[in-house]
Structures are given as C-alpha cells and as structure tokens.
Amino acid sequence: MQYRRLGRSGLKVSALSFGSWVTFSNQVNRKHAETMLAHAYEAGINFFDNAEAYAHGKSEETMGDALKRLGLERDTWCVSSKVFFGRVTDPSPTQKGLARKHIVEACHAALRRLQVEYLDLYFCHRPDPDTPIEEVVRTMNTLIQQGKILYWGTSEWSAAEIVTACAYAESLGLEAPTMEQPQYNLFHRRRMEVEYAPVFREYGIGTTVWSPLASGILSGKYSEGIPGDSRFNLKGYEWLRDTIDSERGRARIQAASEIATIARQFDATPAQLALAWCLYKPNVSTVILGASRVEQLKENLGAMDVYERLDDAMVARLEELTESVSD
C-alpha cells in the first residue's frame, strides 16, 4: 500500500481507502462488514469513510461495532463522518444543514455510533446556503479545539465556497478546511481538473475521492443489464438507476465496455484500470473503495499493482475514449 499526505497536512492516508455508502446495513450485515474491514486493514488501508446520512445512521453503527470487535489499535486507523443531510428521512429544520447546532449534535451522535472518542476527518457533506460559511468555520474550529475532530473538510462544495472558508479561517486565525471529498472518475472530471485547480495550487487542499467507478458502471458489470443484487435496484436509490436509463447513460455503458477490452489487454480488470487511473491523477490523496463482497474488495485492491504499471500513454487513451461522455 502507498501512503499519501492529506493535502498539506501531516496526516498520511492510504492511497486506497474503504467506504460504507450504500453497502453497510443495506447490503452488508455486521459480520460481513467486520470481515471486509479486517481484510482492508490487513491490506494496508488506514482510512474508513462514513456519514450520518448513510442508511440513516445504521451504516456508522455497523462500522463502529465491526471496528470495536476487531480491536484494532486506534492510532493505526482513521475514520470520518459527514454532516448536512441529517439522519432521519424527514428531518426537522434543526436536524439538517450546517448550522452550529446540527454540526455539533451530529458530531456527538457520530461519535456514539462509531464508538470512538474523536473523528479523524469531519466533512460538510454539502454546502448550506442558509448558514454563513463563517459560522461553519468557527464551529469546526471549536470542535477541533475540543478534541472531538482532528481535521475538517468539505464535500461537493464549489471552489468559490472553499476559498471563502479558507479566507475566513486565515483572517480569523482559525483552522481551515484540510480536504474536499469530490466525485471523480473517467466520466466526471471537470470539477477536479478545472474548477478546483486554483484551490489546489493556493491552499493545498487534499481529496478523498468518491465514486471512482461511477457507481459501478466503469467495472463493466452493467454491459449486459443490471444484476439483481445491484445497488441500482435498492429502494431509495432509484435516482442512481436514472443515471444509466438515459441516452448518456447507455453511451457510458458502451464506453465502459471498450475500457473492459483495453483492461484485458493490459492484464487488468476494468475496475482495476479505472481505479488506477484515479490513483495516477494529481491532487488525489485517497480513492474510496466500496464493496458488498470480499471478492470485490480483493479485486479493487489489485488496482495498486495496475497503478504501478500505468503510464501517460494509457491515461491519455482512457481519457480520449471517455471525453465525449465526461462531465
């Protein structure tokens, strides 16, 4: 496993990390979660990603129970939570967003569910137009001073919003955001490569990349239809299915099929090649893996070996192939 600094911070996270979105509680029970977390840890993964909204908090409970049973030394791994959407299906005004009240209470709740004394990383899951960014910065700084979180960051914020947060932190002498968690894959590139470019240069923000396989499309498994156990068939995730039930979605599935052909020639699986592409790109601190089976996790971990063999020519070939269907 390779370890990379999280932006300009001194924290080193594994190049591949493991997240629980969709899978934990929905597709993976506590026993299987423990097995996968153990395998990920043994492979060198030291960062596990979660959020208050995942399975309405049950994802964090599942991960917390599994980590406790494994008995891993706390100073050898990092865990995150994210705040914004709330935990319940129909949250009240004080159960969502980034107001000080919800940020603090969501942090306390995540600590209980994950059964830890502090969060290594705490993300603002989305920007909140109803809360001043200064209030967010001040609240996160307070949580850091209290020892409840070590680093705070953003997820899917605009570059302008991140810059505003950094500017407030600098002017007030407070802790600035350390990392952003953006979607990044061969089909979704513009925000990371264009919009965030000045932010990376000026502030050295780290990234914890999500959806590196474009919800599984880049794995090639949807070339012949949607498997019965796919996340696309889960209740509440109909919006995911809509991403492929469209002309653009079908074009992406076709592109994924062509990537699968290239992957075979490169002695890799499509998923490994797509993950290796993410690992190869600048400003990527860690790529979050998702899996519902140990076999999937093992395959994805093989991306590290593929990454070592990747070169500029292959990267350019993949980007040219997906350019017309990339955002």
C-alpha positions as CSV (number, residue, x, y, z in Angstrom):
1,M,0.0,0.0,0.0
2,Q,1.1,3.5,-0.7
3,Y,0.5,6.3,1.8
4,R,0.0,10.0,0.8
5,R,-0.3,13.2,2.7
6,L,-3.8,14.6,3.0
7,G,-3.1,17.8,1.2
8,R,-0.6,20.0,3.1
9,S,-1.5,18.3,6.4
10,G,0.9,15.9,8.1
11,L,-1.7,13.1,8.1
12,K,-0.8,10.2,5.8
13,V,-3.7,8.2,4.4
14,S,-3.6,5.0,2.4
15,A,-3.9,5.7,-1.4
16,L,-6.9,3.3,-1.3
17,S,-9.5,3.7,1.4
18,F,-12.8,1.9,2.2
19,G,-16.2,3.5,2.5
20,S,-19.6,2.2,3.5
21,W,-22.0,4.3,1.4
22,V,-25.0,2.2,0.2
23,T,-23.4,-1.1,1.3
24,F,-23.2,-1.2,5.1
25,S,-26.6,-2.1,6.6
26,N,-28.3,-2.1,3.2
27,Q,-26.3,-4.8,1.5
28,V,-23.7,-5.8,4.2
29,N,-24.5,-7.0,7.7
30,R,-22.3,-6.6,10.7
31,K,-20.5,-9.9,10.3
32,H,-19.6,-9.3,6.6
33,A,-18.6,-5.7,7.5
34,E,-16.2,-7.0,10.0
35,T,-14.7,-9.4,7.5
36,M,-14.2,-6.7,4.9
37,L,-12.8,-4.1,7.3
38,A,-10.3,-6.7,8.6
39,H,-9.3,-7.6,5.0
40,A,-8.9,-3.9,4.1
41,Y,-6.9,-3.2,7.2
42,E,-4.6,-6.2,6.6
43,A,-4.0,-4.9,3.0
44,G,-2.8,-1.6,4.4
45,I,-6.0,0.6,4.3
46,N,-6.0,3.0,7.2
47,F,-9.0,5.3,6.4
48,F,-12.6,4.3,6.6
49,D,-15.3,6.7,5.4
50,N,-18.8,7.1,6.7
51,A,-21.6,9.7,7.1
52,E,-24.6,10.5,9.3
53,A,-26.9,10.0,6.3
54,Y,-25.7,6.6,5.2
55,A,-28.5,4.1,6.0
56,H,-29.9,6.7,8.4
57,G,-27.0,6.3,10.8
58,K,-27.1,2.5,10.7
59,S,-24.0,2.4,8.5
60,E,-22.0,4.1,11.2
61,E,-23.4,1.8,13.8
62,T,-22.4,-1.2,11.7
63,M,-18.9,0.1,11.1
64,G,-18.5,1.1,14.8
65,D,-19.5,-2.4,16.0
66,A,-17.2,-4.1,13.5
67,L,-14.2,-1.9,14.4
68,K,-14.7,-2.5,18.1
69,R,-14.9,-6.3,17.6
70,L,-11.7,-6.2,15.5
71,G,-9.9,-4.5,18.4
72,L,-7.5,-2.6,16.0
73,E,-5.2,-0.1,17.7
74,R,-7.0,3.3,17.4
75,D,-3.8,5.2,16.5
76,T,-3.4,3.0,13.4
77,W,-6.5,3.9,11.5
78,C,-8.7,7.0,10.6
79,V,-12.5,7.3,10.4
80,S,-14.7,10.0,9.1
81,S,-18.2,11.2,9.3
82,K,-20.1,13.8,7.3
83,V,-22.8,16.3,8.3
84,F,-25.6,18.0,6.3
85,F,-28.4,15.7,5.2
86,G,-29.4,14.5,8.7
87,R,-30.1,11.0,9.9
88,V,-33.9,10.7,9.6
89,T,-36.0,10.5,6.4
90,D,-37.9,13.7,7.1
91,P,-35.6,15.9,9.3
92,S,-36.8,18.9,11.2
93,P,-35.1,22.2,10.4
94,T,-32.6,21.7,13.3
95,Q,-31.8,18.1,12.2
96,K,-30.1,19.0,8.9
97,G,-27.9,21.6,7.4
98,L,-24.7,23.2,8.7
99,A,-26.0,25.4,11.5
100,R,-23.8,25.2,14.6
101,K,-26.5,23.2,16.4
102,H,-26.7,20.5,13.9
103,I,-22.9,20.3,13.2
104,V,-22.2,19.8,17.0
105,E,-25.1,17.4,17.6
106,A,-24.3,15.4,14.5
107,C,-20.7,15.1,15.6
108,H,-21.7,13.8,19.1
109,A,-24.1,11.3,17.5
110,A,-21.4,10.1,15.1
111,L,-19.0,9.6,18.0
112,R,-21.6,7.4,19.7
113,R,-22.5,5.4,16.6
114,L,-18.9,4.8,15.6
115,Q,-17.9,4.2,19.3
116,V,-14.8,6.5,19.1
117,E,-13.6,9.4,21.2
118,Y,-12.8,11.6,18.2
119,L,-13.3,11.7,14.4
120,D,-10.2,11.9,12.4
121,L,-12.0,13.7,9.5
122,Y,-15.3,15.5,9.6
123,F,-16.8,16.7,6.4
124,C,-19.5,19.2,5.5
125,H,-21.4,16.9,3.2
126,R,-22.8,19.7,1.0
127,P,-22.7,23.5,1.2
128,D,-25.6,25.1,3.1
129,P,-26.9,28.3,1.5
130,D,-28.8,29.1,4.8
131,T,-25.8,29.1,7.0
132,P,-23.0,31.7,6.8
133,I,-19.7,30.0,5.9
134,E,-18.1,31.9,8.8
135,E,-20.4,30.1,11.2
136,V,-19.3,26.8,9.8
137,V,-15.6,27.6,10.1
138,R,-16.0,28.8,13.7
139,T,-17.9,25.7,14.7
140,M,-15.4,23.3,13.1
141,N,-12.6,25.2,14.8
142,T,-14.3,24.8,18.1
143,L,-14.7,21.0,17.6
144,I,-11.0,20.7,16.8
145,Q,-10.1,22.7,19.9
146,Q,-12.3,20.4,22.0
147,G,-10.5,17.3,20.6
148,K,-13.7,15.9,19.0
149,I,-12.4,16.1,15.4
150,L,-8.8,16.4,14.1
151,Y,-9.4,17.8,10.6
152,W,-12.4,19.2,8.9
153,G,-13.3,19.5,5.2
154,T,-16.0,19.8,2.6
155,S,-17.7,17.5,0.1
156,E,-19.0,18.8,-3.2
157,W,-18.5,22.4,-2.4
158,S,-17.8,24.8,-5.2
159,A,-14.3,26.2,-5.5
160,A,-15.5,29.6,-4.5
161,E,-17.1,28.3,-1.3
162,I,-13.9,26.5,-0.3
163,V,-11.9,29.7,-1.0
164,T,-14.3,31.7,1.2
165,A,-13.9,29.2,4.0
166,C,-10.1,29.3,3.7
167,A,-10.2,33.1,3.7
168,Y,-12.3,33.3,6.8
169,A,-10.1,30.9,8.6
170,E,-7.0,32.8,7.7
171,S,-8.4,36.2,8.7
172,L,-9.7,34.9,12.0
173,G,-6.8,32.7,12.9
174,L,-8.9,29.5,12.8
175,E,-8.5,26.0,11.3
176,A,-9.1,26.0,7.6
177,P,-10.6,23.0,5.7
178,T,-8.0,20.4,5.0
179,M,-9.7,18.3,2.4
180,E,-12.6,18.1,-0.1
181,Q,-14.5,14.9,-1.0
182,P,-15.4,15.2,-4.6
183,Q,-16.8,12.7,-7.1
184,Y,-14.0,11.8,-9.5
185,N,-13.9,9.2,-12.3
186,L,-13.4,9.0,-16.0
187,F,-16.9,10.2,-16.6
188,H,-16.8,13.1,-14.0
189,R,-13.6,15.1,-14.4
190,R,-14.2,18.8,-14.8
191,R,-14.7,19.9,-11.2
192,M,-11.4,18.2,-10.0
193,E,-9.3,19.1,-13.0
194,V,-10.6,22.6,-13.9
195,E,-12.7,24.2,-11.1
196,Y,-10.5,23.0,-8.2
197,A,-7.2,23.6,-9.9
198,P,-6.6,27.1,-8.3
199,V,-7.7,25.8,-4.9
200,F,-5.1,23.0,-5.0
201,R,-2.4,25.5,-6.0
202,E,-3.2,28.1,-3.5
203,Y,-4.4,26.2,-0.5
204,G,-3.1,22.6,-0.9
205,I,-6.5,21.0,-0.2
206,G,-6.3,17.2,-0.1
207,T,-9.0,15.0,-1.6
208,T,-10.8,11.8,-0.6
209,V,-12.3,10.8,-3.9
210,W,-15.7,9.1,-4.1
211,S,-17.4,7.1,-6.8
212,P,-14.2,6.2,-8.7
213,L,-16.1,3.6,-10.6
214,A,-19.1,5.8,-11.5
215,S,-21.5,3.7,-9.3
216,G,-20.1,0.6,-10.8
217,I,-20.5,1.5,-14.5
218,L,-16.7,1.5,-15.0
219,S,-16.5,-2.0,-13.7
220,G,-18.2,-3.2,-16.9
221,K,-20.8,-5.2,-15.0
222,Y,-23.8,-3.4,-16.5
223,S,-22.9,-4.1,-20.1
224,E,-25.5,-6.9,-20.2
225,G,-28.1,-5.4,-17.9
226,I,-28.5,-4.7,-14.2
227,P,-27.7,-7.6,-11.8
228,G,-30.4,-8.4,-9.3
229,D,-28.2,-7.6,-6.3
230,S,-27.1,-4.2,-7.7
231,R,-27.4,-1.0,-5.8
232,F,-29.4,0.3,-8.7
233,N,-32.2,-2.0,-7.5
234,L,-32.2,-0.8,-3.9
235,K,-35.2,1.1,-2.6
236,G,-34.4,4.8,-2.2
237,Y,-31.7,4.7,-4.8
238,E,-33.9,5.0,-7.9
239,W,-32.0,8.2,-8.8
240,L,-28.9,6.0,-9.4
241,R,-30.8,3.9,-11.9
242,D,-31.9,7.0,-13.7
243,T,-28.2,7.7,-14.4
244,I,-28.0,4.8,-16.7
245,D,-31.6,4.7,-18.0
246,S,-30.8,7.5,-20.4
247,E,-29.0,8.1,-23.7
248,R,-26.0,9.4,-22.0
249,G,-26.0,6.6,-19.5
250,R,-26.1,4.0,-22.3
251,A,-23.3,5.8,-24.0
252,R,-21.2,5.5,-20.9
253,I,-22.0,1.8,-20.6
254,Q,-20.7,1.4,-24.1
255,A,-17.6,3.3,-23.3
256,A,-17.1,1.1,-20.2
257,S,-17.3,-2.0,-22.5
258,E,-14.5,-0.6,-24.6
259,I,-12.5,0.1,-21.4
260,A,-13.0,-3.6,-20.5
261,T,-11.4,-4.6,-23.7
262,I,-8.4,-2.3,-23.1
263,A,-8.2,-3.7,-19.5
264,R,-7.9,-7.3,-20.7
265,Q,-5.1,-6.3,-23.0
266,F,-3.4,-4.6,-20.0
267,D,-3.8,-7.7,-17.8
268,A,-6.3,-6.0,-15.5
269,T,-10.0,-5.9,-14.8
270,P,-12.0,-2.8,-15.9
271,A,-12.4,-1.8,-12.2
272,Q,-8.7,-2.0,-11.5
273,L,-7.9,0.1,-14.6
274,A,-10.4,2.8,-13.7
275,L,-9.2,2.9,-10.1
276,A,-5.6,3.0,-11.2
277,W,-6.4,6.0,-13.4
278,C,-7.7,7.8,-10.4
279,L,-4.6,7.0,-8.4
280,Y,-2.4,8.2,-11.2
281,K,-4.0,11.7,-11.3
282,P,-2.5,14.7,-9.4
283,N,-4.2,16.1,-6.3
284,V,-5.8,12.7,-5.4
285,S,-4.9,11.9,-1.7
286,T,-7.0,8.7,-1.4
287,V,-9.6,6.8,-3.6
288,I,-12.5,5.5,-1.6
289,L,-13.4,1.9,-2.5
290,G,-16.9,0.5,-2.0
291,A,-17.7,-3.2,-1.9
292,S,-20.6,-5.5,-0.9
293,R,-18.4,-8.7,-1.1
294,V,-14.9,-9.6,0.0
295,E,-14.2,-10.8,-3.6
296,Q,-15.0,-7.3,-4.9
297,L,-12.7,-5.7,-2.3
298,K,-9.8,-8.0,-3.2
299,E,-10.2,-7.2,-6.9
300,N,-10.3,-3.5,-6.2
301,L,-7.2,-3.7,-4.0
302,G,-5.4,-5.1,-7.1
303,A,-5.6,-1.6,-8.6
304,M,-2.4,-0.7,-6.7
305,D,-0.4,-3.1,-8.9
306,V,-2.1,-1.8,-12.0
307,Y,-1.3,1.8,-11.0
308,E,2.4,0.9,-10.8
309,R,2.3,-0.2,-14.5
310,L,0.3,2.8,-15.7
311,D,1.8,5.4,-17.9
312,D,0.9,8.7,-19.6
313,A,0.0,7.0,-22.9
314,M,-2.6,4.7,-21.3
315,V,-4.1,7.5,-19.2
316,A,-4.4,9.6,-22.4
317,R,-6.0,6.7,-24.2
318,L,-8.6,6.3,-21.5
319,E,-9.4,10.0,-21.3
320,E,-9.8,10.2,-25.1
321,L,-12.2,7.3,-25.1
322,T,-14.4,8.9,-22.4
323,E,-14.1,12.5,-23.4
324,S,-17.4,12.8,-25.2
325,V,-19.4,11.3,-22.3
326,S,-17.5,13.1,-19.5
327,D,-18.7,16.0,-17.4
